[in-house]
Amino acid sequence: MNITLASNSVPLTTSSPPDAKALAKNIAKNQKAARDFEALLLTPVLDSLQKTFAGDSEDSKTPGASDYRQMGSQALAQAIADRGGIGIARLVLRHLQPPKVSGGG
């Protein structure tokens, strides 16, 4: 059984300390999840903007046009998130890090 913690993503089943490769893999997984979450949040915003600026043209009445617009909004949101986004992924990653404890004697 392999259970992971959200805060540091270290498997509980191993008795030895996690190696650098496993930590790097978990960090990469957390970064991807944060970017995907940001894209998920950006998609409806971009879709609303697309509807607003597109207006009521004949193209919007074509069957399947709304599906293509939605797919385009999703692709744009994912591309924005993959290139740094608007900061949502960075905030999510900050909350996934373990708390920093100041060293005091």
C-alpha positions as CSV (number, residue, x, y, z in Angstrom):
1,M,0.0,0.0,0.0
2,N,1.5,3.3,-1.1
3,I,0.0,6.3,0.7
4,T,1.2,9.8,0.0
5,L,0.8,13.0,1.9
6,A,-0.3,16.2,0.2
7,S,2.1,18.4,2.1
8,N,5.3,16.7,1.3
9,S,4.2,13.8,-1.0
10,V,6.5,11.2,0.7
11,P,5.4,7.6,0.6
12,L,4.6,6.3,4.1
13,T,5.5,2.7,3.3
14,T,9.2,3.2,3.0
15,S,11.4,3.1,6.1
16,S,14.3,4.8,4.4
17,P,14.4,8.6,3.7
18,P,13.1,9.5,0.3
19,D,15.6,9.9,-2.4
20,A,16.1,13.0,-4.6
21,K,14.6,11.3,-7.6
22,A,11.3,10.5,-5.8
23,L,11.2,14.1,-4.4
24,A,11.8,15.6,-7.9
25,K,9.1,13.4,-9.3
26,N,6.6,14.4,-6.6
27,I,7.4,18.1,-7.1
28,A,6.9,17.7,-10.9
29,K,3.6,16.0,-10.3
30,N,2.4,18.8,-7.9
31,Q,3.5,21.4,-10.4
32,K,1.5,19.8,-13.2
33,A,-1.6,19.4,-11.0
34,A,-1.4,23.1,-10.0
35,R,-1.1,24.2,-13.7
36,D,-4.0,21.9,-14.6
37,F,-6.1,23.4,-11.8
38,E,-5.3,26.9,-13.0
39,A,-6.3,26.0,-16.5
40,L,-9.5,24.5,-15.2
41,L,-10.3,27.9,-13.5
42,L,-9.3,30.0,-16.5
43,T,-11.4,28.0,-19.0
44,P,-14.8,29.5,-18.1
45,V,-13.4,33.0,-18.0
46,L,-11.9,32.7,-21.4
47,D,-15.1,31.1,-22.8
48,S,-17.2,34.0,-21.5
49,L,-14.8,36.4,-23.1
50,Q,-15.0,34.5,-26.4
51,K,-18.8,34.6,-26.3
52,T,-18.8,38.3,-25.4
53,F,-16.5,39.4,-28.2
54,A,-17.9,37.0,-30.8
55,G,-21.4,38.3,-30.8
56,D,-24.3,36.7,-32.7
57,S,-22.8,35.8,-36.0
58,E,-23.9,33.1,-38.4
59,D,-20.9,31.0,-37.4
60,S,-22.1,30.8,-33.8
61,K,-25.3,29.2,-35.0
62,T,-23.5,26.3,-36.8
63,P,-24.1,23.0,-35.1
64,G,-21.1,22.1,-33.0
65,A,-19.7,25.7,-32.9
66,S,-20.1,26.0,-29.1
67,D,-18.1,22.7,-28.7
68,Y,-15.3,24.0,-30.8
69,R,-15.3,27.3,-29.0
70,Q,-15.1,25.4,-25.7
71,M,-12.3,23.2,-26.9
72,G,-10.4,26.4,-28.0
73,S,-10.9,28.0,-24.7
74,Q,-9.6,24.9,-22.9
75,A,-6.5,24.8,-25.1
76,L,-5.8,28.5,-24.6
77,A,-6.3,28.2,-20.8
78,Q,-3.9,25.2,-20.7
79,A,-1.3,27.1,-22.8
80,I,-1.6,30.2,-20.5
81,A,-1.2,28.0,-17.4
82,D,1.7,26.1,-18.8
83,R,3.6,29.3,-19.4
84,G,3.2,30.8,-15.9
85,G,-0.5,31.7,-15.9
86,I,-1.9,34.4,-13.7
87,G,-0.4,33.1,-10.5
88,I,-3.0,30.6,-9.3
89,A,-0.7,27.6,-9.8
90,R,2.0,29.4,-7.8
91,L,-0.4,30.0,-4.9
92,V,-1.5,26.4,-4.9
93,L,2.2,25.2,-4.9
94,R,3.0,27.5,-2.0
95,H,0.2,25.8,0.1
96,L,1.5,22.3,-0.8
97,Q,5.0,23.0,0.6
98,P,5.6,22.0,4.2
99,P,5.7,24.9,6.6
100,K,9.0,26.5,7.2
101,V,10.1,26.4,10.8
102,S,12.6,29.0,12.0
103,G,15.6,27.5,13.8
104,G,15.7,28.7,17.3
105,G,17.6,27.4,20.3
